[in-house]
Amino acid sequence: MAKIKVGVAGYGTIGQRLADGVAQQGDMELVGIADLAPTLSLRALHEKDMIGANGVKYNLYLVDGADKAAFDAAGIPVAGSFEELCKEVDVMLDSSPAGVGGKNKEKYYTKYGVKAIFQGGEKNDVADVFFHGYANYEKGLGVDYLKLTSCNTTGLIRTVDCLDRAYGIEKVAITIIRRVADPGDYHRGLTNALQLEHAPTHQAVDLMTIMPHVNATGILVHTPVTHGHIITVLATAKDGKKITKEMALEAFQKHPRIRVVTIDEGFKGNASFFKYARDLGNRRGDMYEIGLWEDSIVESGNDIMYAINIPQESVTIPETMDAIRASMKMQMTREEGTAKTNEYLGIGKFKNLK
């Protein structure tokens, strides 16, 4: 079977990780990446001879408005235009700045019959289906345009869907302690403050879009840190059923993309996960799994409460690979599609060590 040909529009924080994710899929081919300017990410890639994950050669294409002379001056080789890249791929992973993806769809994707998968920053109406690999994989089958949930929503849904499939969930209440910027982002400014957003937070609303049978609400607090978000969740089962700590823990431990940890092991907070990922030798210090503290799982009457860590730069990568599989009908069920993604990305291997 021929490999699915994939392109990546935007080689920023998410785009470079999407490119690496595709390069690790044995049944996909990364045709090329596209960007506007010779950023530090592209300069670093050039310094590595344009070699990315798995030793794959990354071909660079220029989007509209790019100054090729700037790339020539930096010695960065250019393979062609974004339009040429669109002509060569089956599906485009669009991680362009918010709003640009919609313009790319109108100008190129529909014109050349290219499927596209958009990241969380794009408006929902850019896609036919708001997608999550575990919660609604089958709804993405054969669909031309899918949109991923945000990093927080992606990790949140993993846990709520996990409990829902095991025991049935009626409603959740969440509190998000949100990192204010990615590492290296200076445009957010320097601050010594916490900032509250209007409730309910969009992550709760987005969860209900993906899982309409679950009532969700939530509060979000911005914090002046860069490595990861922390979310607390209070989940209520259907029909007044009680979910015990043991029941919740059993379900979470089975999920490949949930890493159950404890404080006593050294996972004291968000920075512990980032350091652990670096110590594992993970590229860029990324971690595809979310962390879930066993210590945080507590019963409140019939409800169950827990806390998770979201590695915001990399958590959506597996679900994006799932989206390719669904859109291209590479696997027809959530079990097969997510399992194949997990296999190629090495997700869940740590569970076999216990």
Residue frames relative to the residue before (quaternion, step in Angstrom):
aa qw qx qy qz dx dy dz
M 1.0000 0.0000 0.0000 0.0000 0.00 0.00 0.00
A 0.4664 -0.6921 0.4761 0.2771 3.58 -0.85 1.00
K 0.5116 -0.6454 0.4734 0.3126 3.53 -1.10 0.72
I 0.4906 -0.6326 0.5140 0.3081 3.56 -1.17 0.65
K 0.3034 -0.7720 0.5359 0.1575 3.57 -0.79 1.04
V 0.0698 -0.8303 0.5508 -0.0485 3.54 -0.66 1.22
G 0.1149 -0.7624 0.6316 0.0818 3.55 -1.15 0.71
V 0.2421 -0.7547 0.5918 0.1473 3.56 -1.25 0.44
A 0.1829 -0.7810 0.5918 0.0803 3.57 -0.71 1.12
G 0.7860 0.2023 -0.1955 0.5505 3.57 -0.46 1.21
Y 0.0625 -0.8166 0.5738 -0.0081 3.57 -0.43 1.23
G 0.2887 0.7564 -0.5264 0.2596 3.55 0.73 1.15
T 0.8424 -0.1490 0.1159 0.5047 3.56 -1.17 -0.62
I 0.7466 0.3581 -0.2062 0.5213 3.58 0.87 -0.95
G 0.6503 0.5705 -0.3245 0.3826 3.57 0.87 -0.94
Q 0.6730 0.4837 -0.3217 0.4579 3.58 0.89 -0.81
R 0.6543 0.4947 -0.3103 0.4805 3.57 1.12 -0.60
L 0.5959 0.5383 -0.3542 0.4794 3.57 1.14 -0.59
A 0.6413 0.5257 -0.3239 0.4555 3.56 0.94 -0.87
D 0.6603 0.4935 -0.3023 0.4787 3.57 0.95 -0.87
G 0.6348 0.5426 -0.3300 0.4402 3.57 1.01 -0.80
V 0.6585 0.4929 -0.3026 0.4815 3.57 0.96 -0.86
A 0.6513 0.5379 -0.3156 0.4323 3.57 0.95 -0.89
Q 0.6778 0.4830 -0.2877 0.4738 3.58 1.20 -0.47
Q 0.5834 0.5768 -0.3764 0.4304 3.59 1.25 -0.20
G 0.3929 -0.7643 0.4647 0.2135 3.56 -0.55 1.13
D 0.7334 0.3920 -0.2296 0.5058 3.58 1.20 -0.39
M 0.6598 0.4349 -0.3174 0.5243 3.57 1.26 0.47
E 0.2267 -0.7500 0.6062 0.1364 3.54 -1.28 0.53
L 0.2906 -0.7330 0.5880 0.1802 3.57 -0.83 0.99
V 0.2502 -0.7981 0.5339 0.1244 3.57 -0.32 1.27
G 0.7679 -0.2925 0.2019 0.5330 3.56 0.93 -0.81
I 0.3467 -0.6889 0.5965 0.2223 3.50 -1.43 0.18
A 0.1685 -0.7955 0.5751 0.0898 3.59 -1.14 0.55
D 0.1082 0.7931 -0.5942 0.0781 3.56 -1.05 0.77
L 0.5969 -0.6302 0.4134 0.2749 3.50 -1.42 0.24
A 0.8221 0.0843 0.0259 0.5625 3.58 0.94 -0.93
P 0.5537 -0.6098 0.4458 0.3504 3.61 -1.19 0.45
T 0.0720 -0.8417 0.5350 -0.0139 3.56 0.42 1.29
L 0.6869 -0.4475 0.3533 0.4507 3.55 -1.30 0.08
S 0.6115 0.5546 -0.3544 0.4392 3.60 1.03 -0.70
L 0.7005 0.4483 -0.2690 0.4858 3.58 0.92 -0.88
R 0.6157 0.5339 -0.3513 0.4608 3.58 1.08 -0.65
A 0.6437 0.5055 -0.3185 0.4782 3.57 1.03 -0.78
L 0.6397 0.5183 -0.3256 0.4649 3.57 1.00 -0.81
H 0.6378 0.5228 -0.3177 0.4680 3.58 1.02 -0.81
E 0.6450 0.5272 -0.3203 0.4510 3.58 0.98 -0.82
K 0.6873 0.4213 -0.2643 0.5295 3.57 1.25 -0.49
D 0.5390 -0.6480 0.3782 0.3828 3.58 1.26 0.46
M 0.5947 -0.6092 0.3374 0.4017 3.58 1.14 0.77
I 0.4429 0.6707 -0.4621 0.3749 3.55 1.16 0.65
G 0.1426 -0.8067 0.5713 0.0506 3.57 -0.75 1.07
A 0.8236 -0.1812 0.1586 0.5136 3.56 -1.12 -0.73
N 0.8427 0.1524 -0.1415 0.4966 3.55 -1.17 0.74
G 0.6072 -0.5941 0.3456 0.3987 3.58 1.17 0.52
V 0.3893 0.7385 -0.4661 0.2930 3.59 1.26 0.36
K 0.3999 -0.6996 0.5433 0.2355 3.55 -0.97 0.91
Y 0.2297 -0.7887 0.5591 0.1121 3.59 -0.72 1.08
N 0.1996 -0.7732 0.5944 0.0949 3.56 -0.69 1.14
L 0.2577 -0.8004 0.5315 0.1021 3.56 -0.83 1.05
Y 0.0892 -0.7684 0.6331 0.0279 3.55 -0.98 0.98
L 0.3745 -0.7484 0.5110 0.1966 3.57 -1.10 0.69
V 0.3784 -0.7203 0.5403 0.2146 3.56 -0.92 0.99
D 0.7022 -0.4491 0.3349 0.4394 3.56 -1.30 0.25
G 0.7908 0.3074 -0.2438 0.4697 3.56 -0.98 0.90
A 0.5058 0.6491 -0.4282 0.3735 3.58 1.25 -0.11
D 0.3385 -0.7222 0.5721 0.1912 3.55 -1.13 0.75
K 0.3129 -0.7869 0.5010 0.1789 3.57 -0.18 1.28
A 0.5841 0.5946 -0.3742 0.4065 3.58 1.08 -0.64
A 0.6288 0.5368 -0.3365 0.4508 3.59 1.05 -0.71
F 0.6504 0.4908 -0.3107 0.4895 3.58 1.06 -0.72
D 0.6289 0.5298 -0.3301 0.4634 3.57 1.01 -0.80
A 0.6516 0.5229 -0.3142 0.4509 3.57 0.98 -0.87
A 0.7009 0.4369 -0.2567 0.5020 3.58 1.12 -0.68
G 0.4788 -0.6979 0.4153 0.3335 3.57 1.31 -0.06
I 0.4593 0.6871 -0.4422 0.3485 3.59 1.25 0.31
P 0.3626 -0.7619 0.4906 0.2176 3.62 -0.53 1.11
V 0.2006 -0.7772 0.5907 0.0825 3.55 -1.07 0.85
A 0.3296 -0.7797 0.5068 0.1628 3.58 -0.79 1.04
G 0.7660 -0.2812 0.2050 0.5404 3.58 1.13 -0.52
S 0.6734 -0.4867 0.3772 0.4091 3.53 -1.31 -0.33
F 0.6521 -0.5052 0.3905 0.4087 3.55 -1.30 0.32
E 0.6143 0.5447 -0.3491 0.4518 3.58 1.03 -0.73
E 0.6460 0.5103 -0.3214 0.4679 3.60 0.98 -0.78
L 0.6268 0.5259 -0.3366 0.4661 3.59 1.04 -0.77
C 0.6428 0.5389 -0.3238 0.4377 3.59 0.94 -0.88
K 0.6485 0.5330 -0.3141 0.4435 3.57 1.06 -0.71
E 0.7205 0.4794 -0.2366 0.4417 3.58 1.17 -0.57
V 0.7196 0.4713 -0.2468 0.4462 3.61 1.19 -0.39
D 0.4740 -0.6330 0.5321 0.3025 3.52 -1.35 0.34
V 0.8016 0.0229 0.0373 0.5963 3.55 1.06 -0.81
M 0.2230 -0.7675 0.5889 0.1201 3.57 -1.06 0.81
L 0.2481 -0.7201 0.6282 0.1588 3.54 -1.00 0.88
D 0.1254 -0.8383 0.5297 0.0307 3.55 -0.27 1.27
S 0.0584 0.7873 -0.6068 0.0926 3.55 -0.46 1.26
S 0.2178 0.7851 -0.5342 0.2255 3.53 1.08 0.84
P 0.6624 -0.4596 0.3763 0.4564 3.62 -1.23 0.18
A 0.6681 -0.5280 0.3464 0.3936 3.57 -1.13 0.68
G 0.7746 0.3115 -0.2620 0.4840 3.55 -0.88 1.01
V 0.6300 0.5430 -0.3342 0.4433 3.57 1.12 -0.63
G 0.6044 0.5824 -0.3541 0.4124 3.57 1.05 -0.74
G 0.6417 0.5262 -0.3188 0.4579 3.56 1.00 -0.81
K 0.6502 0.5038 -0.3050 0.4801 3.57 1.04 -0.79
N 0.6268 0.5279 -0.3338 0.4658 3.58 1.04 -0.75
K 0.6201 0.5487 -0.3347 0.4499 3.55 1.04 -0.81
E 0.6968 0.4824 -0.2745 0.4543 3.57 0.83 -1.02
K 0.7531 0.4308 -0.2236 0.4441 3.56 0.89 -0.94
Y 0.8354 0.2219 -0.0735 0.4974 3.59 0.94 -0.85
Y 0.7124 0.4969 -0.3036 0.3917 3.59 0.64 -1.07
T 0.6944 0.4446 -0.2863 0.4880 3.57 0.86 -0.90
K 0.6208 0.5680 -0.3356 0.4236 3.58 1.07 -0.75
Y 0.8008 0.2890 -0.1360 0.5067 3.58 0.87 -0.92
G 0.4993 -0.6886 0.4151 0.3229 3.58 1.24 0.22
V 0.3840 0.7247 -0.4753 0.3185 3.55 1.12 0.74
K 0.3823 -0.6869 0.5643 0.2522 3.56 -0.88 0.89
A 0.0831 -0.8098 0.5796 0.0378 3.59 -1.12 0.53
I 0.1636 -0.7541 0.6313 0.0769 3.51 -1.18 0.73
F 0.1840 -0.8197 0.5404 0.0475 3.53 -0.59 1.22
Q 0.4563 -0.6820 0.5043 0.2691 3.55 -1.18 0.62
G 0.7620 -0.4632 0.2462 0.3797 3.54 -1.35 0.31
G 0.6124 0.5877 -0.3563 0.3908 3.62 1.12 -0.46
E 0.6022 0.5628 -0.3515 0.4438 3.57 1.23 -0.40
K 0.5642 -0.5929 0.4405 0.3689 3.61 -1.14 0.51
N 0.6197 -0.5972 0.3683 0.3517 3.56 -1.08 0.75
D 0.6747 0.5311 -0.3134 0.4056 3.59 0.99 -0.76
V 0.4820 0.6507 -0.4489 0.3779 3.60 1.24 0.07
A 0.7686 0.3372 -0.1527 0.5218 3.57 1.18 -0.57
D 0.5326 -0.6144 0.4840 0.3235 3.52 -1.33 0.30
V 0.7955 0.1144 -0.0338 0.5940 3.57 1.14 -0.66
F 0.3220 -0.6816 0.6292 0.1894 3.54 -1.07 0.92
F 0.1303 -0.8888 0.4388 -0.0215 3.56 -0.23 1.33
H 0.0498 0.7389 -0.6719 -0.0026 3.50 -1.30 0.65
G 0.5491 -0.6841 0.3755 0.2992 3.56 -0.77 1.07
Y 0.7486 0.3819 -0.2176 0.4964 3.58 0.98 -0.79
A 0.7335 0.4750 -0.2542 0.4144 3.59 0.87 -0.91
N 0.8387 -0.0027 0.0189 0.5442 3.64 0.94 -0.73
Y 0.0382 0.8498 -0.5224 0.0594 3.60 1.00 0.87
E 0.6944 0.5124 -0.2919 0.4124 3.57 0.77 -1.04
K 0.6074 0.5607 -0.3604 0.4322 3.60 1.13 -0.53
G 0.6719 0.4989 -0.2941 0.4617 3.59 1.21 -0.38
L 0.4351 0.7319 -0.4467 0.2748 3.60 1.24 -0.19
G 0.8656 0.0572 -0.0824 0.4905 3.54 -0.72 1.16
V 0.4868 0.6795 -0.4263 0.3457 3.59 1.29 -0.03
D 0.4837 -0.7095 0.4414 0.2604 3.57 -0.91 0.94
Y 0.8205 0.1378 -0.0363 0.5536 3.58 0.93 -0.90
L 0.0129 -0.7929 0.6070 -0.0509 3.53 -0.63 1.22
K 0.1599 -0.7663 0.6117 0.1141 3.56 -1.21 0.54
L 0.3867 -0.7246 0.5316 0.2071 3.54 -0.91 0.99
T 0.4920 -0.6065 0.5255 0.3375 3.52 -1.27 0.39
S 0.6347 -0.5194 0.4029 0.4063 3.58 -1.28 0.28
C 0.7072 -0.4545 0.3196 0.4372 3.56 -1.27 0.22
N 0.6794 0.4869 -0.2959 0.4624 3.58 0.84 -0.95
T 0.6743 0.4948 -0.2999 0.4589 3.56 0.90 -0.93
T 0.6116 0.5650 -0.3449 0.4332 3.59 1.03 -0.78
G 0.7145 0.4396 -0.2582 0.4791 3.57 0.80 -0.99
L 0.6192 0.5525 -0.3327 0.4479 3.55 1.03 -0.83
I 0.6821 0.4896 -0.2942 0.4566 3.59 0.84 -0.98
R 0.5609 0.5911 -0.4032 0.4165 3.62 1.02 -0.63
T 0.7343 0.4307 -0.2487 0.4620 3.57 0.81 -0.99
V 0.6658 0.4937 -0.3171 0.4610 3.59 0.92 -0.85
D 0.6433 0.5075 -0.3172 0.4775 3.59 0.99 -0.81
C 0.6088 0.5618 -0.3382 0.4466 3.57 1.06 -0.80
L 0.7061 0.4393 -0.2576 0.4920 3.59 0.83 -0.98
D 0.6390 0.5501 -0.3296 0.4247 3.56 1.01 -0.83
R 0.6794 0.4794 -0.2941 0.4713 3.59 0.92 -0.85
A 0.6863 0.4797 -0.2880 0.4647 3.57 1.08 -0.66
Y 0.8545 0.1267 0.0008 0.5038 3.59 0.83 -0.98
G 0.4700 -0.6622 0.4587 0.3609 3.59 1.19 -0.42
I 0.0394 -0.8171 0.5746 -0.0248 3.60 -0.54 1.19
E 0.3054 -0.7645 0.5480 0.1481 3.55 -0.93 0.97
K 0.8060 -0.1140 0.1121 0.5700 3.58 0.88 -0.91
V 0.1279 -0.7669 0.6222 0.0912 3.54 -1.32 0.41
A 0.1427 -0.7384 0.6502 0.1078 3.53 -1.26 0.57
I 0.0875 -0.8363 0.5413 -0.0063 3.57 -0.68 1.08
T 0.1184 -0.7274 0.6650 0.1208 3.51 -1.34 0.44
I 0.1579 -0.8001 0.5760 0.0560 3.57 -0.72 1.11
I 0.1542 -0.7368 0.6540 0.0751 3.54 -0.86 1.06
R 0.0972 -0.8860 0.4527 -0.0262 3.50 0.13 1.41
R 0.4318 -0.6529 0.5502 0.2909 3.54 -0.94 0.86
V 0.4648 -0.7300 0.4308 0.2558 3.57 -0.90 0.87
A 0.8090 0.0074 0.0326 0.5868 3.60 1.12 -0.59
D 0.5273 -0.5851 0.4962 0.3653 3.53 -1.28 0.30
P 0.6268 -0.5108 0.4002 0.4313 3.61 -1.17 0.40
G 0.7908 0.2959 -0.2312 0.4833 3.56 -0.90 0.94
D 0.5614 0.5879 -0.3991 0.4241 3.61 1.24 -0.12
Y 0.1389 -0.8144 0.5610 0.0511 3.57 -0.50 1.19
H 0.5725 0.6413 -0.3834 0.3376 3.60 1.14 -0.51
R 0.5877 0.5774 -0.3791 0.4213 3.61 1.21 -0.30
G 0.4498 -0.6955 0.4507 0.3330 3.57 1.22 -0.39
L 0.4748 -0.6364 0.5267 0.3037 3.54 -1.35 0.12
T 0.0637 0.8283 -0.5465 0.1060 3.57 -0.76 1.00
N 0.1676 -0.7413 0.6375 0.1260 3.52 -1.30 0.41
A 0.5300 0.6157 -0.3870 0.4363 3.52 0.62 1.18
L 0.2993 -0.6783 0.6296 0.2322 3.52 -1.39 0.30
Q 0.1319 -0.8061 0.5747 0.0507 3.57 -1.00 0.80
L 0.2655 -0.7768 0.5575 0.1238 3.55 -0.86 1.04
E 0.2837 -0.7436 0.5810 0.1703 3.57 -1.07 0.81
H 0.6297 -0.4983 0.4269 0.4157 3.55 -1.31 0.28
A 0.3089 -0.7306 0.5785 0.1900 3.56 -1.05 0.78
P 0.5733 -0.1818 -0.7971 -0.0542 1.56 -2.15 1.25
T 0.5600 -0.6002 0.4509 0.3504 3.56 -1.13 0.59
H 0.6065 -0.6012 0.3743 0.3614 3.59 -1.08 0.70
Q 0.5678 0.6033 -0.3971 0.3948 3.59 1.12 -0.51
A 0.6389 0.5099 -0.3231 0.4770 3.59 1.05 -0.73
V 0.6470 0.5091 -0.3102 0.4754 3.57 1.00 -0.85
D 0.6612 0.5077 -0.3031 0.4617 3.58 0.97 -0.87
L 0.6035 0.5498 -0.3567 0.4541 3.57 1.03 -0.74
M 0.6791 0.4845 -0.2995 0.4631 3.59 0.93 -0.86
T 0.5882 0.5573 -0.3685 0.4557 3.59 1.17 -0.50
I 0.6960 0.4390 -0.2539 0.5084 3.58 1.02 -0.86
M 0.7928 0.1607 -0.0472 0.5861 3.58 0.97 -0.93
P 0.1097 -0.8655 0.4842 0.0662 3.62 0.47 1.16
H 0.6171 0.5560 -0.3528 0.4309 3.60 1.19 -0.31
V 0.6640 0.4567 -0.2968 0.5123 3.61 1.30 -0.11
N 0.2932 -0.7380 0.5837 0.1692 3.58 -0.86 0.99
A 0.0167 0.8306 -0.5531 0.0623 3.59 -0.60 1.10
T 0.0457 0.7588 -0.6497 0.0096 3.53 -1.18 0.65
G 0.0359 0.8403 -0.5388 0.0490 3.57 -1.16 0.35
I 0.3080 -0.7107 0.6095 0.1690 3.50 -1.42 0.33
L 0.1383 -0.7947 0.5879 0.0603 3.57 -1.06 0.77
V 0.0878 -0.7773 0.6227 0.0200 3.55 -1.02 0.93
H 0.3067 -0.7391 0.5744 0.1727 3.58 -0.77 1.07
T 0.0831 -0.7994 0.5946 0.0203 3.56 -0.95 0.91
P 0.4893 -0.6972 0.4422 0.2809 3.63 -0.99 0.78
V 0.4554 0.6159 -0.5055 0.3972 3.56 0.59 1.25
T 0.3703 -0.7589 0.4984 0.1963 3.61 -1.22 0.30
H 0.7347 0.4425 -0.2475 0.4508 3.62 1.05 -0.60
G 0.8848 -0.0760 -0.0025 0.4597 3.53 -0.11 1.32
H 0.3349 -0.6925 0.6062 0.2017 3.48 -1.36 0.54
I 0.1839 -0.7263 0.6397 0.1717 3.55 -1.33 0.29
I 0.0870 -0.7928 0.6030 0.0188 3.58 -0.89 0.97
T 0.1705 -0.7371 0.6398 0.1353 3.56 -1.03 0.81
V 0.1336 -0.7977 0.5876 0.0241 3.55 -1.01 0.89
L 0.0995 -0.7429 0.6589 0.0644 3.53 -1.05 0.87
A 0.0669 -0.8379 0.5410 -0.0273 3.58 -0.39 1.28
T 0.1821 -0.7740 0.6025 0.0688 3.53 -1.04 0.94
A 0.3632 -0.7463 0.5179 0.2070 3.58 -0.76 1.02
K 0.6006 -0.5612 0.4334 0.3694 3.56 -1.28 0.36
D 0.8599 0.1999 -0.1284 0.4518 3.52 -1.34 0.49
G 0.6343 -0.5796 0.3267 0.3936 3.57 1.10 0.67
K 0.3651 0.7467 -0.4844 0.2732 3.57 1.22 0.29
K 0.3666 -0.7236 0.5407 0.2232 3.58 -1.04 0.72
I 0.1634 -0.7440 0.6392 0.1057 3.56 -1.03 0.86
T 0.2446 -0.7838 0.5563 0.1282 3.57 -0.55 1.14
K 0.6649 -0.4791 0.3780 0.4307 3.53 -1.29 0.24
E 0.6491 0.5278 -0.3190 0.4454 3.57 0.95 -0.85
M 0.6456 0.5177 -0.3187 0.4622 3.57 1.01 -0.80
A 0.6696 0.4945 -0.2991 0.4665 3.59 0.89 -0.93
L 0.6584 0.5207 -0.3085 0.4474 3.56 0.90 -0.95
E 0.6327 0.5411 -0.3287 0.4460 3.58 0.97 -0.83
A 0.6764 0.4846 -0.2939 0.4704 3.57 0.93 -0.88
F 0.6720 0.5089 -0.3040 0.4439 3.59 0.86 -0.94
Q 0.6690 0.5256 -0.3089 0.4251 3.59 0.92 -0.86
K 0.6501 0.5200 -0.3171 0.4543 3.59 1.19 -0.46
H 0.6180 0.5864 -0.3423 0.3963 3.59 1.17 -0.52
P 0.4536 -0.7258 0.4420 0.2686 3.64 -0.61 1.06
R 0.7595 0.3909 -0.2073 0.4769 3.58 1.03 -0.73
I 0.6163 0.4657 -0.3679 0.5176 3.56 1.23 0.49
R 0.1558 -0.7834 0.5988 0.0592 3.56 -0.72 1.10
V 0.2009 -0.7927 0.5681 0.0920 3.59 -0.38 1.25
V 0.0029 0.8114 -0.5800 0.0720 3.58 -0.70 1.13
T 0.2722 -0.7378 0.5832 0.2038 3.56 -1.34 0.04
I 0.6060 -0.5487 0.4349 0.3776 3.53 -1.28 0.41
D 0.6474 0.5430 -0.3224 0.4268 3.58 0.96 -0.84
E 0.6069 0.5463 -0.3531 0.4567 3.61 1.18 -0.49
G 0.6263 -0.5388 0.3383 0.4505 3.57 1.25 -0.39
F 0.5420 0.6044 -0.4086 0.4171 3.57 1.28 -0.01
K 0.0250 -0.8565 0.5142 -0.0371 3.53 0.32 1.33
G 0.8033 -0.1281 0.1116 0.5708 3.57 1.16 -0.49
N 0.8126 -0.2959 0.1878 0.4656 3.54 -1.31 -0.27
A 0.6675 0.5190 -0.3141 0.4318 3.59 0.91 -0.87
S 0.5768 0.5938 -0.3752 0.4170 3.59 1.14 -0.58
F 0.6575 0.5073 -0.3108 0.4623 3.57 0.99 -0.80
F 0.6530 0.5101 -0.3215 0.4583 3.57 0.96 -0.85
K 0.6574 0.4982 -0.3116 0.4717 3.59 0.93 -0.85
Y 0.6459 0.5246 -0.3240 0.4502 3.59 0.97 -0.84
A 0.6399 0.5204 -0.3227 0.4644 3.59 0.99 -0.81
R 0.6418 0.5033 -0.3223 0.4805 3.60 1.02 -0.75
D 0.6608 0.5082 -0.3090 0.4579 3.57 0.96 -0.86
L 0.6240 0.5239 -0.3290 0.4773 3.57 1.19 -0.56
G 0.4675 -0.6804 0.4380 0.3561 3.56 1.25 -0.34
N 0.3317 0.7596 -0.4988 0.2535 3.58 1.22 0.37
R 0.5685 -0.6146 0.4337 0.3331 3.55 -0.97 0.90
R 0.8498 0.0358 -0.0935 0.5175 3.58 -0.82 1.11
G 0.5561 -0.6017 0.4025 0.4083 3.60 1.19 0.19
D 0.3683 0.7576 -0.4651 0.2721 3.58 1.22 0.48
M 0.0628 -0.7529 0.6514 0.0699 3.52 -1.32 0.43
Y 0.3501 -0.7628 0.5102 0.1879 3.57 -0.71 1.08
E 0.6701 0.4710 -0.3048 0.4860 3.59 1.12 -0.58
I 0.3848 -0.6420 0.5889 0.3048 3.54 -1.27 0.36
G 0.3877 -0.6967 0.5454 0.2585 3.56 -1.23 0.45
L 0.0560 -0.7837 0.6179 0.0296 3.56 -1.05 0.74
W 0.3334 -0.7700 0.5134 0.1799 3.55 -0.64 1.15
E 0.4079 -0.6971 0.5384 0.2404 3.56 -0.74 1.09
D 0.6172 0.5724 -0.3301 0.4271 3.57 1.10 -0.79
S 0.6828 0.5138 -0.2817 0.4364 3.58 1.15 -0.62
I 0.5578 0.6079 -0.4017 0.3976 3.59 1.20 -0.30
V 0.1347 0.7923 -0.5772 0.1448 3.57 -0.47 1.22
E 0.4097 -0.6891 0.5443 0.2470 3.53 -1.18 0.64
S 0.0471 -0.7572 0.6513 0.0169 3.55 -1.11 0.83
G 0.7613 -0.1630 0.0624 0.6245 3.54 0.17 1.29
N 0.7844 -0.2261 0.2011 0.5415 3.57 -0.69 -1.08
D 0.5816 0.6004 -0.3603 0.4140 3.57 1.28 -0.28
I 0.2417 -0.7397 0.6060 0.1651 3.54 -1.33 0.33
M 0.1392 -0.7916 0.5934 0.0430 3.56 -0.97 0.93
Y 0.0843 0.7885 -0.6040 0.0797 3.57 -1.09 0.74
A 0.2817 -0.7509 0.5747 0.1628 3.56 -1.31 0.32
I 0.1192 -0.8014 0.5852 0.0312 3.56 -1.04 0.86
N 0.3147 -0.7099 0.5980 0.1985 3.54 -1.31 0.48
I 0.1818 -0.7958 0.5737 0.0671 3.57 -0.88 1.02
P 0.2290 -0.7564 0.5955 0.1445 3.64 -0.60 1.09
Q 0.2804 -0.8609 0.3911 0.1653 3.53 0.32 1.34
E 0.6683 0.5314 -0.3202 0.4104 3.61 1.03 -0.62
S 0.8179 0.2942 -0.1062 0.4828 3.58 1.07 -0.66
V 0.5131 0.7041 -0.4063 0.2755 3.59 1.19 -0.41
T 0.6961 0.4816 -0.2962 0.4423 3.62 1.03 -0.62
I 0.4724 0.7056 -0.4357 0.2986 3.61 1.22 -0.26
P 0.6729 0.4767 -0.3375 0.4540 3.68 0.75 -0.83
E 0.6729 0.4924 -0.3099 0.4569 3.61 0.89 -0.86
T 0.6112 0.5254 -0.3611 0.4691 3.60 1.14 -0.49
M 0.6224 0.5094 -0.3389 0.4881 3.59 1.05 -0.70
D 0.6020 0.5430 -0.3462 0.4721 3.59 1.09 -0.73
A 0.6496 0.5398 -0.3146 0.4332 3.58 0.97 -0.90
I 0.6095 0.5282 -0.3478 0.4781 3.59 1.03 -0.75
R 0.6710 0.5171 -0.2957 0.4416 3.57 0.87 -0.97
A 0.6728 0.4799 -0.2973 0.4781 3.58 0.98 -0.81
S 0.6760 0.5112 -0.2992 0.4384 3.57 0.79 -1.03
M 0.7509 0.3753 -0.1970 0.5064 3.57 0.98 -0.90
K 0.3809 -0.7490 0.4565 0.2926 3.59 1.33 0.05
M 0.2020 0.7939 -0.5397 0.1942 3.54 0.95 0.92
Q 0.7451 0.0262 -0.0278 0.6658 3.54 1.20 -0.70
M 0.3917 -0.7826 0.4507 0.1759 3.57 -0.89 0.92
T 0.7530 0.2996 -0.2060 0.5485 3.60 1.22 -0.10
R 0.6325 -0.5440 0.3983 0.3812 3.55 -1.23 0.53
E 0.6300 0.5456 -0.3412 0.4348 3.58 1.00 -0.78
E 0.7062 0.4503 -0.2666 0.4769 3.58 0.87 -0.94
G 0.6770 0.5151 -0.3011 0.4309 3.58 0.89 -0.91
T 0.7030 0.4454 -0.2764 0.4806 3.59 0.80 -0.96
A 0.6229 0.5455 -0.3460 0.4412 3.59 1.04 -0.69
K 0.6585 0.4987 -0.3156 0.4669 3.59 0.97 -0.80
T 0.6234 0.5203 -0.3328 0.4794 3.60 1.01 -0.78
N 0.6612 0.5156 -0.3047 0.4519 3.57 0.87 -0.96
E 0.6328 0.5514 -0.3271 0.4342 3.56 0.99 -0.85
Y 0.7282 0.4405 -0.2511 0.4610 3.57 0.78 -1.01
L 0.7149 0.4247 -0.2593 0.4912 3.61 1.07 -0.66
G 0.4450 -0.7098 0.4451 0.3163 3.60 1.25 -0.09
I 0.3347 0.7639 -0.4873 0.2589 3.57 1.16 0.59
G 0.8170 0.2695 -0.2096 0.4647 3.54 -1.02 0.88
K 0.3960 0.7356 -0.4762 0.2744 3.59 1.23 0.01
F 0.6120 0.5890 -0.3471 0.3976 3.58 1.07 -0.76
K 0.5956 0.5906 -0.3646 0.4044 3.59 1.12 -0.57
N 0.6457 0.5313 -0.3160 0.4483 3.58 1.17 -0.51
L 0.5871 0.5961 -0.3653 0.4081 3.57 1.28 -0.17
K 0.6685 0.5069 -0.2945 0.4576 3.58 1.23 -0.37
